[in-house]
Amino acid sequence: MDIPCKERFYDDFSVGEKFTLGSTAMREDEMIDFATQFDPQRFHIDPEAASQTIYGSLIASGWHTGSLMMKLLAEDFLGEHSLGAAGLSELSWPAPVRVGDVLTLTVEIMKKRESKSRKGLGLIEIKNQLINQKGEVALQAVPTMLIARKDPSEGN
């Protein structure tokens, strides 16, 4: 479909569609700043202490990578027809994120269903993955997004 993701209604998405969206590079100062405020564990805020852990070097907080995923999703996927999310069925961090990693967001449409309680609203389950430059999945999240339908009177 030629409609940009940000302009799509629920009706415009198809199960099985996959999108490769934006990328972000991991900077040590940003990793430490985020973790200092929100996740002050030694392997997130102190490169020397991190070198003595199982990770061997500084790694980003998973919450930082989750925030970056959300930023990329908002910039390139979620438009004015997005009405938030109903929740997550999965959130995992299979590979640590290190200084210098470049993370690229991919999105796959997994399931769709119309809301039973609200006309004009669709629910789309998507699989988001942040993939590093080595092809490793650094973050995987499976949210259910609330997306407006083209004709609010359709359904239920």
N, C-alpha and C positions, 0 to 999 in steps of 0.2 A: 504494500500500500504506500502511496506517495505522500500521505498526510504526515507532517512532522509529529513526533510523539507528543510534544507540548500542546498541539492543537486537537488532539484526538479526544473523542468521547468514548465511553465504554463500548459502544457499538462498533467502533473503528478498530479495536484490538482483536487479534485472533490467537487462540491457543496455539502454542508452538513458535510464535514469532520470537526472534532474538535480536537484540540491539547491542551494539558496542558504543558506549557513550564516551564521556570525557576521561581525562587522566589527571593525576596529581603526583608530584614528586615529594618525597618525604625529607624534610629538613630537620636537622638535629635541634636547632633552637626552638622550632615550633613543637616538636615532640616533647621536649623538656618543659616548655611553657605550659602546654596543655596538661601534661601529667602532674606538674607541680600543683596546679590548681584543682584537678579533678581525680587523679589516680596516682598519688605520690608513693609508688612502690619503687624500691631502689633500682630495679632494672629498667625503669622508665625515666628516672630523673638523674641518675649518676652513672656516667659512662664507665668510671673505674670500678664501682661496685658491681655494675652489670657484667663486667668482664669476668667476674668471679662466680657468676651464676650458670645455670645450665644453658643459657642463651649465648654466653660468650661475648656479648656486646649489648649496647643499648637497643631496646625494642620499644616500639610505640605502644601506647595504651590501646587496648581493643576498643575502648570508648572513643578514642581519637579517630581510629579508622572507621568506626561506625558513623561518626559525625561527618567525616570526609565523604563517605558513601552517600549520606543524606544530601550533602551539598551538591555532589555531582548529579544525583537523582533529581533534585529540585531545578538545577540549571538546564538539564537536557531532556528530562522525561516528564516531569509533573507540570502541567499547565493549569489554566484557569478552570478546567473541568475536574481537577483533582480536589477531593474534599477530605483528605486525610487518610488515616489507616485505621483498621479495626484491631490490629495487633500483629504479632509475629508468631509463626509456628516454629521457626528455627532461627537461631543466631549462633554462629560458630566462627572461630578463628583458627583454621587449620594450619597456617604457617605464620611465624612471627614476621612483623614488619620492621625493617631496619632502615637506618639512615641511608639515603640515596635511592631507596626503592622507588620505582614508578608504578603506581597502582592505576589500573584501568577498570572502569565499571562496565559490566555486562548485565543485561536484564533479559530474562526469558518469561514470556507469558505462560503460566502453568495451568490455571483454571479460571473460569469465568462463571458467574451466576448473578441473576437479578436479585435485588433485595426483596425479601418477602414482606417487609413492613413499610418500605418507602418507595412509592412510585418514582420513576425517573432516576433511580440509583442502581448502579451495578457494582459488584465486588469482583476484583481481579486479584488472584494470587500470583505474585511474581517471585522469581528467584533472582536475587541480586548477588553478584560476585565481584569482589575486588581482586583482580589478578595482577600479580607482580610481573616484572620484566622477564622472569624465568619461566613464566607460565603456571606458577603455583597460586592456588587460591589462598588468599590471605584473610578474607572475610566472606562468609556466606550468610545471607539473611533472606527469609521467606515471609514477607509481609502480605497482608490482604489489604489492597488499596480500595478506597471508595471513590468511584468515578461517575460523574453525571452521565445520564443517557441523553441522546439527541432529542428525543421527544419525551418530556417528563410525564406525559399522560399514558405512555405505553407501560405495559407490565401490570402486575397485580390487579 
